[in-house]
Amino acid sequence: MQYVARLVLGINRSFKIKLILSLSVIILLSSVVTGYLTHQSSMQLLRDEIGKQYLRTNEDVMAKFELNVQEVYRISQAIVFNPLIENKIKNIEARAPASDPYGLYDDKKQIDEQIFQIKLDAPYITGLYLYDMNGNPSYFSFNTTVINTLDAGIYRTIRAKIDNTSGDLAWMSLPLPSSLEPGGYRQSIVVSRWMKNSLLQTYGMLVITIDESFFSGLFKGLMKEEADEVFLYNSARELIYSNKPIGTEPQAYQERSSGIGRLTFVNDRLYAQSFSAKYAFALLSGTSLEEVRQKNRNISEQILYAGLLSMLVSSVLVVLFTGKLLRPLKRLVKGLHKVRNGAFDTRIEVRTKDELAYIGESFNAMTEQVERLIKEVYMTQLSEREAELRAIQAQLNPHYLHNLFNEIYWKLFLQGQKETSALIKSVAETMNYTLMPVRTLTTVREELEHIRHYLKLQAELFETDLETRIEADEDALNGAIPRFLLQPLVENVFMHAFRDMTSDKRLFIGVRRTGEELAMEVADNGAGMDRELVSRLQGPIGNPYPLRADNRESLGIRSVRRRIELVYGPPYGLYIDAAPGSGTVIRLRLPYGEHRSGGAGDAER
C-alpha cells in the first residue's frame, strides 16, 4: 500500500509522467472506440449476410418438406378412396366378430393386401390404423415394435383434433404407447383424417404414425451444430417436431405472438422462419452467432494490441523529445519552490520567446508584486489588531446595558409597576435580539416577536393613533430567515412614511408560505415614494444610495435587498410597490427551509 501511495505521489509531481499517461489514455480510448465500432459494424454486416443465407436454407428445407407432406397426402388419398377398403371397413363394422370370425379375418386380410405396397413404399410410416364410425379398430399395421396399439384415451384425443375438419390431414405430436420406453410412452408424429368416399360420405377414421427420421433427415442442413434448433408447427401453431426438449422454443413464439419475423436476432442467436402456403406449416430454426462474434472479438483485440504498441512508442518519443521543451518549465518549478520557502526576491531567467517565456515573465512580475504587498500587509496588520481591540470593547458595552435593563425590569415588576416594567422588558428583549450576529439565522416566529417588541416601544413612547396588524401562516413560523430582515423595513415606515403624519397610521405585516417559498409583506398608508426613488432603491447596488431628509444615506431597504441577493440569489429578492401619498408595499420573496437549532450560528449567542 505504501508503494502504491509513493507511486501516485510521484506521478502527481512529474509533468512528464502526466503527459505520457495522458497520451496513453487518449490512444487507448481511441483504440477501444475504434475496436468497438469496427466490431459492431462488421458484426452487423456479417449478421445481415448470414441471416440472408440462413433464411434461404430454411426456405429450401421447407420446400423439400412440402414434397414429403405431399407424399403423405398421396398415401392417405390412396387408402381413403380405395373402394375395397371402404367396403371391408363397412363389413367389419356391420359384422359381429363372434358370429363370423373367418369372414372378419378375410376382410382384414384383403385390407392388408391393399396396404402392403403402401408400407413398402413408405418405410417412415411406423403404424397405420383404420377405425369405423363407432370408434372400433378395423385394421392395424406396424412397421416397428416401438409403437403399440392405441388405447381409448389416445383415440379420443386424435378424434377431438379432427372433429372440425372436413377430410383434411391433421398433424399432431402425441405420446403413444411403447414397450421400449421406460415410461411406457414415446413422443411420436401422428397424422389423422376422416375417411370420406367420392360422395363425401364419412365411413371411418385413418391414423398414421410417422418415424422422426421423416423430419430429421430433411432438417440436417439446419442442425449442423449441437446448439442449432429446429421447431416445426402445424396449422394450429402447435409444435409437432423439435430437436430440442419441449418448452425450449423462443418465448415470443411460445406466446403465439407475431413478434418473430422471417428473420430475427435474439441475443447471440439467429432465428429464421418459413411458412408453407399450401399446407399451413411453419418452420422455425435457430443457430448461434458465437463463432461470428468470436471472429469479431479477435479483430477488436488486434486493434487494442496496436493501440498498446502505439502507447509504448509514444511514451518513448515523449521521453526523448520533451527534455529540451520542458527545461523552461523546470526553471519555473525551481523558482516556485524558492518562493514557497519564503524567498520572494527570486527571479528566473527567460531565454525563449514562446508561451513558457510569457509564464516566466509573469512569474517575475508576480514575485515582485508579492514582495511589495507583503510589506504593505505587515504594516496594516498592526492597525487591524488595534481596531479589533476597540471592536471588542464596543461589543461589551451593549451587553452591560442589556443586563442593566433586566435588573430594572425585575425591580419595577416587584414594585407592582407592571406597565412600566413591560416597557422596560420590551427594551431589554429588543436589545438582546440586536446583540445576536447578523449572520445568525432566526425563525419567522422570532423575527415577528422582535417586531412586536419594537412596535410596543414605538406605540408607547413616540406614536399616537397607530394601528398595527401582523398576520402569519402557522406553517411559515418555523421558516429560517436571516436576522434583522424585517426590522429595517419597519423602522423605515416610522422614519419616512409616518414622518409627517399625526393620526390614522396603519401598518400591516404579513407572512405566508406558498409551497417551498416564503412571501413577506410590509405595507403602510404613509407618504409613499415617487417613481424615481423606487427605481434607485431597486437599481444596481453600485449606484449612490438615496438621501434621507437629514441628508444621510437611506441604507435600510438597500441593505435588506443586498443581503437577500448575497444569501439566496435569483429569483429571490425585494420588490417595492409605491406612489406619492398612497402608501408603500414592500414584498420579500425567500426560499422556505426549516430552522435547525444547535448550529454554528446558535453557538455564537
C-alpha positions as CSV (number, residue, x, y, z in Angstrom):
1,M,0.0,0.0,0.0
2,Q,2.8,2.4,0.8
3,Y,4.4,1.6,-2.6
4,V,1.2,2.5,-4.4
5,A,1.0,5.7,-2.4
6,R,4.6,6.7,-3.3
7,L,3.9,5.8,-7.0
8,V,0.8,8.0,-7.1
9,L,2.7,10.8,-5.3
10,G,5.5,10.5,-7.9
11,I,3.0,10.7,-10.8
12,N,1.4,13.9,-9.3
13,R,4.8,15.6,-9.1
14,S,6.0,14.8,-12.6
15,F,4.6,16.7,-15.6
16,K,6.4,14.4,-18.0
17,I,4.7,11.3,-16.5
18,K,1.4,13.0,-16.6
19,L,2.0,13.9,-20.3
20,I,2.9,10.2,-21.1
21,L,-0.2,9.0,-19.2
22,S,-2.5,11.5,-20.9
23,L,-1.3,10.5,-24.4
24,S,-1.5,6.8,-23.4
25,V,-5.1,7.3,-22.2
26,I,-6.0,9.1,-25.4
27,I,-4.5,6.4,-27.6
28,L,-6.1,3.6,-25.5
29,L,-9.5,5.2,-25.7
30,S,-9.2,5.8,-29.4
31,S,-8.2,2.1,-29.9
32,V,-11.1,0.9,-27.7
33,V,-13.6,3.1,-29.5
34,T,-12.3,2.1,-32.9
35,G,-12.3,-1.6,-32.0
36,Y,-15.8,-1.3,-30.6
37,L,-17.1,0.5,-33.7
38,T,-15.3,-2.0,-36.0
39,H,-16.7,-4.9,-34.0
40,Q,-20.3,-3.5,-34.2
41,S,-20.1,-2.7,-37.9
42,S,-18.6,-6.0,-39.0
43,M,-21.0,-7.8,-36.7
44,Q,-23.9,-6.1,-38.3
45,L,-22.7,-6.8,-41.8
46,L,-22.0,-10.5,-41.0
47,R,-25.3,-10.8,-39.3
48,D,-27.1,-9.5,-42.3
49,E,-25.3,-11.7,-44.7
50,I,-25.5,-14.8,-42.6
51,G,-29.2,-14.1,-41.9
52,K,-30.0,-14.0,-45.6
53,Q,-28.2,-17.3,-46.2
54,Y,-29.8,-18.9,-43.2
55,L,-33.2,-17.8,-44.3
56,R,-32.6,-19.1,-47.8
57,T,-31.6,-22.5,-46.3
58,N,-34.7,-22.5,-44.1
59,E,-36.9,-21.9,-47.1
60,D,-35.2,-24.7,-49.1
61,V,-35.8,-27.1,-46.3
62,M,-39.4,-26.1,-46.1
63,A,-39.8,-26.7,-49.9
64,K,-38.4,-30.2,-49.5
65,F,-40.6,-30.8,-46.5
66,E,-43.7,-29.9,-48.6
67,L,-42.8,-32.7,-51.1
68,N,-42.8,-35.2,-48.2
69,V,-46.1,-33.9,-46.9
70,Q,-47.5,-34.2,-50.4
71,E,-46.3,-37.8,-50.4
72,V,-48.2,-38.4,-47.1
73,Y,-51.3,-36.8,-48.7
74,R,-51.0,-39.1,-51.7
75,I,-50.7,-42.2,-49.4
76,S,-53.8,-41.1,-47.4
77,Q,-55.8,-40.5,-50.6
78,A,-54.9,-43.9,-51.9
79,I,-56.2,-45.5,-48.8
80,V,-59.3,-43.4,-48.3
81,F,-60.6,-43.5,-51.9
82,N,-60.0,-47.3,-52.3
83,P,-63.5,-48.8,-52.7
84,L,-62.4,-52.2,-51.5
85,I,-61.0,-50.8,-48.2
86,E,-64.2,-48.8,-47.8
87,N,-66.3,-51.9,-48.4
88,K,-64.3,-54.0,-46.0
89,I,-64.4,-51.4,-43.2
90,K,-68.2,-51.2,-43.5
91,N,-68.4,-55.0,-43.5
92,I,-66.3,-55.2,-40.3
93,E,-68.4,-52.5,-38.7
94,A,-71.7,-54.4,-39.6
95,R,-70.4,-57.9,-38.8
96,A,-70.4,-59.2,-35.2
97,P,-66.9,-60.5,-34.6
98,A,-68.1,-63.7,-32.8
99,S,-70.6,-64.7,-35.4
100,D,-68.2,-64.9,-38.4
101,P,-64.5,-65.0,-37.4
102,Y,-63.4,-66.3,-40.7
103,G,-65.2,-63.5,-42.6
104,L,-63.6,-61.0,-40.3
105,Y,-60.2,-62.4,-40.9
106,D,-60.8,-62.4,-44.7
107,D,-61.8,-58.8,-44.6
108,K,-58.7,-57.7,-42.7
109,K,-56.5,-59.8,-44.9
110,Q,-57.9,-58.1,-48.1
111,I,-57.3,-54.7,-46.4
112,D,-53.7,-55.7,-45.7
113,E,-53.1,-56.8,-49.3
114,Q,-54.3,-53.3,-50.4
115,I,-52.0,-51.5,-48.0
116,F,-49.0,-53.8,-48.2
117,Q,-47.4,-52.0,-51.2
118,I,-48.0,-48.7,-49.5
119,K,-46.0,-49.9,-46.5
120,L,-43.1,-50.9,-48.7
121,D,-43.1,-47.5,-50.5
122,A,-43.2,-45.5,-47.2
123,P,-40.8,-47.1,-44.6
124,Y,-41.1,-44.0,-42.4
125,I,-44.7,-45.0,-41.5
126,T,-44.4,-46.8,-38.2
127,G,-48.1,-47.5,-37.7
128,L,-51.3,-47.4,-39.7
129,Y,-54.7,-47.6,-38.0
130,L,-58.2,-47.8,-39.5
131,Y,-61.3,-47.1,-37.4
132,D,-65.0,-47.4,-38.2
133,M,-67.5,-44.7,-37.4
134,N,-68.2,-46.2,-34.0
135,G,-64.5,-45.9,-33.0
136,N,-63.9,-49.7,-33.3
137,P,-60.5,-50.6,-34.7
138,S,-60.9,-52.2,-38.2
139,Y,-57.2,-52.6,-39.1
140,F,-53.7,-52.2,-37.5
141,S,-50.4,-52.4,-39.2
142,F,-47.0,-51.8,-37.6
143,N,-43.6,-51.5,-39.3
144,T,-41.8,-51.3,-35.9
145,T,-42.2,-52.7,-32.4
146,V,-41.7,-49.3,-30.9
147,I,-45.4,-48.3,-31.2
148,N,-48.1,-50.4,-29.6
149,T,-51.9,-50.5,-30.1
150,L,-53.5,-47.1,-29.4
151,D,-55.6,-47.0,-26.3
152,A,-59.1,-45.4,-25.9
153,G,-57.6,-42.2,-24.5
154,I,-55.3,-41.7,-27.4
155,Y,-58.2,-42.4,-29.8
156,R,-60.4,-39.7,-28.1
157,T,-57.5,-37.2,-28.3
158,I,-57.0,-37.8,-32.0
159,R,-60.7,-37.6,-32.8
160,A,-61.1,-34.3,-30.9
161,K,-58.3,-32.9,-33.1
162,I,-60.1,-33.8,-36.4
163,D,-63.8,-33.2,-35.3
164,N,-63.9,-29.8,-37.0
165,T,-62.1,-30.9,-40.2
166,S,-63.7,-32.0,-43.4
167,G,-61.3,-34.7,-44.5
168,D,-58.0,-32.7,-44.4
169,L,-55.0,-34.2,-42.7
170,A,-54.4,-33.2,-39.1
171,W,-50.8,-33.3,-37.9
172,M,-50.0,-33.6,-34.2
173,S,-47.4,-34.8,-31.8
174,L,-48.6,-37.2,-29.1
175,P,-47.2,-39.6,-26.6
176,L,-48.1,-43.1,-27.9
177,P,-47.9,-46.4,-26.0
178,S,-44.4,-48.0,-26.5
179,S,-43.0,-51.2,-25.0
180,L,-39.4,-50.0,-25.3
181,E,-39.7,-46.7,-23.4
182,P,-39.1,-46.6,-19.6
183,G,-42.2,-44.5,-19.1
184,G,-44.4,-46.6,-21.4
185,Y,-44.9,-43.8,-23.9
186,R,-42.9,-42.4,-26.8
187,Q,-43.5,-39.0,-28.4
188,S,-44.5,-39.6,-32.0
189,I,-45.8,-37.7,-35.0
190,V,-49.4,-38.6,-35.7
191,V,-51.3,-37.8,-39.0
192,S,-55.1,-38.3,-39.0
193,R,-58.2,-37.6,-41.2
194,W,-61.8,-38.6,-41.7
195,M,-62.2,-41.3,-44.4
196,K,-64.7,-39.9,-47.0
197,N,-65.6,-41.5,-50.3
198,S,-66.2,-39.8,-53.6
199,L,-69.7,-39.0,-52.5
200,L,-68.2,-37.2,-49.4
201,Q,-69.7,-39.8,-47.1
202,T,-67.7,-40.4,-44.0
203,Y,-67.1,-44.1,-43.3
204,G,-64.2,-44.2,-40.9
205,M,-61.0,-42.6,-39.5
206,L,-57.4,-43.0,-40.7
207,V,-54.5,-42.7,-38.3
208,I,-50.9,-42.8,-39.5
209,T,-47.8,-42.7,-37.1
210,I,-44.6,-41.4,-38.7
211,D,-41.0,-42.0,-37.6
212,E,-38.9,-38.9,-36.7
213,S,-36.5,-39.8,-39.4
214,F,-39.2,-38.4,-41.8
215,F,-38.2,-34.9,-40.4
216,S,-34.6,-35.3,-39.1
217,G,-33.3,-36.3,-42.5
218,L,-34.8,-33.2,-44.1
219,F,-33.6,-30.9,-41.3
220,K,-29.9,-32.0,-41.3
221,G,-28.9,-28.8,-43.1
222,L,-30.4,-26.8,-40.2
223,M,-28.8,-29.0,-37.4
224,K,-25.1,-28.9,-38.2
225,E,-24.1,-27.8,-34.7
226,E,-25.3,-29.1,-31.3
227,A,-26.7,-25.7,-30.4
228,D,-28.8,-25.4,-33.6
229,E,-32.6,-25.5,-33.0
230,V,-35.5,-26.6,-35.3
231,F,-39.2,-26.2,-34.4
232,L,-42.0,-27.4,-36.8
233,Y,-45.6,-26.2,-36.2
234,N,-48.9,-27.3,-37.7
235,S,-51.6,-25.1,-39.0
236,A,-52.9,-24.6,-35.4
237,R,-49.4,-23.4,-34.4
238,E,-48.9,-26.5,-32.2
239,L,-45.3,-27.8,-32.0
240,I,-45.2,-31.2,-33.7
241,Y,-41.4,-31.7,-34.1
242,S,-38.2,-30.3,-32.5
243,N,-34.7,-31.5,-31.9
244,K,-34.8,-29.8,-28.5
245,P,-36.9,-30.6,-25.4
246,I,-40.4,-29.3,-25.4
247,G,-40.7,-25.8,-23.8
248,T,-37.3,-24.6,-25.1
249,E,-38.7,-22.8,-28.1
250,P,-38.3,-18.9,-28.3
251,Q,-40.5,-17.2,-25.8
252,A,-42.1,-14.9,-28.4
253,Y,-43.3,-17.9,-30.4
254,Q,-44.4,-19.8,-27.4
255,E,-46.9,-17.0,-26.8
256,R,-48.2,-17.2,-30.4
257,S,-47.3,-13.6,-30.9
258,S,-46.3,-12.1,-34.2
259,G,-43.1,-10.7,-32.7
260,I,-40.8,-13.1,-34.6
261,G,-40.5,-12.1,-38.2
262,R,-39.0,-14.1,-41.0
263,L,-35.6,-13.2,-39.7
264,T,-34.9,-12.3,-36.1
265,F,-31.9,-11.8,-33.8
266,V,-32.3,-12.7,-30.1
267,N,-29.2,-12.0,-28.1
268,D,-26.5,-14.2,-29.7
269,R,-28.9,-16.3,-31.7
270,L,-30.4,-16.0,-35.2
271,Y,-33.9,-17.3,-35.9
272,A,-35.4,-17.8,-39.4
273,Q,-39.0,-18.7,-40.1
274,S,-40.6,-20.1,-43.2
275,F,-44.2,-20.8,-44.0
276,S,-45.9,-23.3,-46.2
277,A,-48.8,-21.5,-48.0
278,K,-50.2,-24.8,-49.3
279,Y,-50.2,-26.9,-46.1
280,A,-50.0,-24.1,-43.4
281,F,-46.9,-25.4,-41.7
282,A,-44.4,-23.1,-40.1
283,L,-40.7,-23.9,-39.7
284,L,-38.6,-22.0,-37.2
285,S,-34.9,-22.7,-36.9
286,G,-32.2,-21.1,-34.8
287,T,-28.5,-21.0,-34.8
288,S,-25.8,-19.5,-32.6
289,L,-23.7,-16.5,-33.8
290,E,-21.0,-17.1,-31.2
291,E,-18.5,-18.1,-33.8
292,V,-19.0,-15.0,-35.8
293,R,-18.8,-12.9,-32.6
294,Q,-15.5,-14.6,-31.7
295,K,-14.0,-13.6,-35.0
296,N,-15.0,-10.0,-34.4
297,R,-13.5,-10.2,-30.9
298,N,-10.2,-11.3,-32.4
299,I,-10.3,-8.2,-34.7
300,S,-11.1,-5.9,-31.8
301,E,-8.2,-7.5,-29.8
302,Q,-5.8,-6.8,-32.6
303,I,-6.8,-3.2,-32.7
304,L,-6.4,-3.0,-29.0
305,Y,-2.9,-4.5,-29.2
306,A,-2.0,-2.0,-31.9
307,G,-3.1,0.8,-29.5
308,L,-1.0,-0.6,-26.7
309,L,2.0,-0.7,-29.0
310,S,1.3,3.0,-30.0
311,M,1.2,3.9,-26.3
312,L,4.7,2.4,-25.8
313,V,6.1,4.2,-28.9
314,S,4.6,7.5,-27.9
315,S,6.0,7.2,-24.3
316,V,9.5,6.7,-25.7
317,L,9.1,9.6,-28.0
318,V,7.9,11.9,-25.2
319,V,10.8,10.9,-23.1
320,L,13.3,11.7,-25.9
321,F,11.9,15.0,-27.1
322,T,10.4,16.7,-24.1
323,G,13.6,17.2,-22.2
324,K,14.6,20.4,-24.0
325,L,11.0,21.6,-24.4
326,L,10.3,21.3,-20.6
327,R,13.6,23.0,-19.5
328,P,12.0,26.4,-19.0
329,L,9.2,24.7,-17.0
330,K,11.8,23.1,-14.8
331,R,13.4,26.5,-14.1
332,L,9.9,27.9,-13.3
333,V,9.3,25.0,-10.8
334,K,12.6,25.7,-9.0
335,G,11.7,29.3,-8.7
336,L,8.3,28.4,-7.3
337,H,9.9,26.2,-4.7
338,K,12.1,29.1,-3.6
339,V,9.1,31.4,-3.3
340,R,7.3,28.8,-1.3
341,N,10.2,28.7,1.1
342,G,9.9,32.5,1.6
343,A,12.5,33.8,-0.9
344,F,10.2,36.4,-2.6
345,D,13.1,38.1,-4.2
346,T,13.5,35.1,-6.6
347,R,13.7,35.8,-10.3
348,I,14.1,33.3,-13.2
349,E,16.0,33.7,-16.4
350,V,13.8,33.8,-19.6
351,R,15.6,32.5,-22.7
352,T,12.7,31.7,-25.1
353,K,10.0,33.7,-26.8
354,D,7.1,31.2,-26.6
355,E,4.2,30.7,-24.2
356,L,6.6,29.5,-21.4
357,A,8.5,32.7,-21.8
358,Y,5.3,34.6,-21.0
359,I,4.8,32.4,-18.0
360,G,8.3,33.2,-16.8
361,E,7.9,36.9,-17.2
362,S,4.6,36.7,-15.3
363,F,6.3,34.8,-12.5
364,N,8.9,37.5,-12.2
365,A,6.2,40.3,-12.1
366,M,4.2,38.3,-9.6
367,T,7.1,37.8,-7.1
368,E,7.9,41.5,-7.3
369,Q,4.4,42.4,-6.6
370,V,4.0,39.9,-3.8
371,E,7.1,41.2,-2.1
372,R,5.7,44.7,-2.2
373,L,2.3,43.6,-0.9
374,I,3.8,41.7,2.0
375,K,5.4,44.8,3.2
376,E,2.2,46.7,2.9
377,V,0.1,44.0,4.6
378,Y,2.5,43.8,7.5
379,M,2.0,47.4,8.2
380,T,-1.8,47.2,8.0
381,Q,-2.0,44.2,10.4
382,L,-0.8,46.4,13.2
383,S,-3.7,48.8,12.6
384,E,-6.2,45.9,12.3
385,R,-5.2,44.5,15.7
386,E,-5.8,47.8,17.4
387,A,-9.2,48.1,15.6
388,E,-10.2,44.6,16.7
389,L,-9.5,45.5,20.4
390,R,-11.7,48.6,20.0
391,A,-14.5,46.4,18.4
392,I,-14.4,44.0,21.4
393,Q,-14.7,46.9,23.8
394,A,-17.6,48.3,21.8
395,Q,-19.4,44.9,22.0
396,L,-19.1,44.7,25.7
397,N,-21.0,48.0,26.3
398,P,-24.4,46.8,24.8
399,H,-24.2,43.6,26.9
400,Y,-23.7,45.6,30.0
401,L,-26.8,47.8,29.1
402,H,-28.9,44.6,28.4
403,N,-28.1,43.2,31.9
404,L,-28.8,46.6,33.5
405,F,-32.3,46.8,31.8
406,N,-33.1,43.3,33.1
407,E,-32.3,44.4,36.6
408,I,-34.5,47.5,36.2
409,Y,-37.3,45.3,34.8
410,W,-37.4,43.0,37.8
411,K,-37.2,45.8,40.3
412,L,-40.2,47.6,38.7
413,F,-42.1,44.3,38.3
414,L,-41.7,43.5,42.0
415,Q,-42.8,47.0,42.9
416,G,-46.0,46.5,41.0
417,Q,-45.3,48.9,38.2
418,K,-46.2,46.3,35.5
419,E,-46.9,48.7,32.7
420,T,-43.5,50.4,33.1
421,S,-41.8,47.0,33.6
422,A,-43.4,45.6,30.4
423,L,-42.0,48.6,28.5
424,I,-38.5,48.0,30.0
425,K,-38.8,44.3,29.2
426,S,-39.5,45.2,25.6
427,V,-36.4,47.4,25.5
428,A,-34.3,44.5,27.0
429,E,-35.7,41.9,24.6
430,T,-35.1,44.2,21.6
431,M,-31.5,44.9,22.8
432,N,-31.0,41.1,23.3
433,Y,-32.2,40.4,19.8
434,T,-29.9,43.0,18.3
435,L,-26.9,41.6,20.1
436,M,-27.1,38.4,18.0
437,P,-24.7,38.3,15.0
438,V,-26.4,39.4,11.8
439,R,-25.2,36.2,10.0
440,T,-27.0,34.0,12.6
441,L,-30.3,32.6,11.1
442,T,-33.5,33.0,13.0
443,T,-37.1,31.9,12.6
444,V,-40.1,33.9,11.3
445,R,-41.6,33.5,14.7
446,E,-38.6,35.1,16.5
447,E,-38.3,37.9,13.9
448,L,-42.0,38.7,14.3
449,E,-41.7,38.6,18.1
450,H,-38.8,41.2,17.9
451,I,-41.0,43.3,15.6
452,R,-43.8,43.2,18.2
453,H,-41.4,44.5,20.9
454,Y,-40.2,47.2,18.6
455,L,-43.8,48.3,17.8
456,K,-44.7,48.3,21.5
457,L,-41.9,50.8,22.2
458,Q,-43.0,52.9,19.2
459,A,-46.6,52.9,20.3
460,E,-45.9,53.7,23.9
461,L,-43.2,56.3,23.5
462,F,-43.5,58.0,20.1
463,E,-46.5,57.2,18.1
464,T,-50.2,58.1,18.7
465,D,-53.2,56.8,16.8
466,L,-51.2,53.8,15.5
467,E,-52.9,50.7,14.2
468,T,-50.7,47.6,13.5
469,R,-51.8,44.2,12.2
470,I,-49.5,41.2,12.0
471,E,-50.6,38.0,10.2
472,A,-48.6,34.9,9.6
473,D,-49.4,31.4,8.4
474,E,-48.8,28.7,11.0
475,D,-46.7,26.6,8.7
476,A,-44.5,29.6,8.0
477,L,-43.5,30.4,11.6
478,N,-40.6,27.8,11.7
479,G,-39.1,29.0,8.4
480,A,-35.4,30.0,8.6
481,I,-34.6,33.6,7.6
482,P,-31.7,36.0,8.1
483,R,-31.8,38.0,11.3
484,F,-33.0,41.7,11.1
485,L,-34.7,41.2,7.7
486,L,-38.0,43.0,8.6
487,Q,-36.6,45.4,11.3
488,P,-35.0,47.9,8.8
489,L,-38.2,47.9,6.7
490,V,-40.5,48.5,9.7
491,E,-38.1,51.2,11.0
492,N,-38.3,52.9,7.6
493,V,-42.0,53.2,8.0
494,F,-41.7,55.3,11.2
495,M,-38.7,57.3,9.9
496,H,-40.1,58.2,6.5
497,A,-43.7,57.0,5.8
498,F,-45.2,58.3,9.1
499,R,-42.8,61.3,9.5
500,D,-45.4,64.0,8.7
501,M,-48.5,62.1,9.9
502,T,-50.1,62.7,13.2
503,S,-53.1,60.4,13.0
504,D,-54.6,57.4,11.2
505,K,-51.3,55.5,10.9
506,R,-51.8,51.9,9.7
507,L,-49.1,49.3,9.4
508,F,-49.6,45.7,8.1
509,I,-47.0,42.9,8.3
510,G,-47.9,39.6,6.6
511,V,-46.0,36.3,6.2
512,R,-47.4,33.3,4.2
513,R,-46.0,30.2,2.8
514,T,-46.6,29.1,-0.8
515,G,-45.1,25.7,-1.5
516,E,-41.4,25.9,-1.0
517,E,-41.3,29.7,-0.8
518,L,-41.9,32.4,1.8
519,A,-43.8,35.6,0.9
520,M,-43.3,38.5,3.4
521,E,-45.0,41.9,3.1
522,V,-44.7,45.2,4.9
523,A,-47.4,47.8,3.9
524,D,-48.3,51.2,5.3
525,N,-50.6,54.1,4.4
526,G,-47.9,56.7,4.7
527,A,-46.3,59.2,2.4
528,G,-45.3,56.7,-0.3
529,M,-42.5,57.2,-2.8
530,D,-42.1,58.7,-6.2
531,R,-41.1,56.5,-9.2
532,E,-37.5,57.9,-9.3
533,L,-36.8,56.9,-5.7
534,V,-38.3,53.4,-6.2
535,S,-36.1,52.9,-9.3
536,R,-33.0,54.0,-7.4
537,L,-33.8,51.7,-4.5
538,Q,-34.3,48.7,-6.8
539,G,-31.5,49.7,-9.2
540,P,-27.9,48.3,-9.3
541,I,-26.3,48.1,-5.9
542,G,-23.3,50.2,-7.1
543,N,-25.5,53.3,-7.6
544,P,-25.4,56.0,-4.9
545,Y,-27.8,55.4,-2.0
546,P,-30.9,57.7,-1.8
547,L,-30.6,60.5,0.8
548,R,-33.0,60.8,3.7
549,A,-34.4,64.1,5.0
550,D,-31.4,64.6,7.3
551,N,-29.0,64.2,4.2
552,R,-27.9,60.7,5.5
553,E,-27.9,57.8,3.1
554,S,-31.0,55.5,3.3
555,L,-29.4,52.1,4.0
556,G,-32.4,50.1,5.3
557,I,-34.1,48.9,2.1
558,R,-30.9,48.6,0.1
559,S,-29.2,46.5,2.9
560,V,-32.1,44.1,3.1
561,R,-32.1,43.7,-0.7
562,R,-28.4,43.2,-0.8
563,R,-28.4,40.5,1.9
564,I,-31.1,38.5,0.1
565,E,-29.1,38.7,-3.1
566,L,-25.9,37.5,-1.3
567,V,-27.5,34.7,0.6
568,Y,-30.1,33.3,-1.9
569,G,-29.5,34.9,-5.3
570,P,-32.1,34.9,-8.1
571,P,-35.1,34.6,-8.3
572,Y,-35.4,35.7,-4.7
573,G,-35.3,39.4,-3.8
574,L,-37.1,42.6,-2.6
575,Y,-39.9,44.4,-4.6
576,I,-41.4,47.8,-4.0
577,D,-44.9,49.0,-5.0
578,A,-45.4,52.7,-4.1
579,A,-46.8,56.0,-5.2
580,P,-46.6,59.5,-3.7
581,G,-49.3,59.9,-1.0
582,S,-50.7,56.4,-1.5
583,G,-48.5,54.4,0.9
584,T,-45.8,51.8,0.3
585,V,-45.9,48.0,-0.1
586,I,-42.6,46.1,0.2
587,R,-42.6,42.4,-0.7
588,L,-39.9,39.9,0.0
589,R,-39.6,36.6,-1.8
590,L,-37.5,33.9,0.0
591,P,-37.0,30.1,-0.1
592,Y,-38.6,28.2,2.7
593,G,-36.4,26.0,4.9
594,E,-37.0,24.6,8.4
595,H,-34.8,26.3,11.0
596,R,-32.4,23.9,12.8
597,S,-31.1,25.0,16.2
598,G,-27.8,23.9,17.6
599,G,-25.7,25.1,14.6
600,A,-22.7,27.4,14.4
601,G,-24.9,30.4,14.5
602,D,-26.6,29.4,17.8
603,A,-23.2,28.7,19.3
604,E,-22.3,32.3,19.0
605,R,-25.1,33.5,21.2
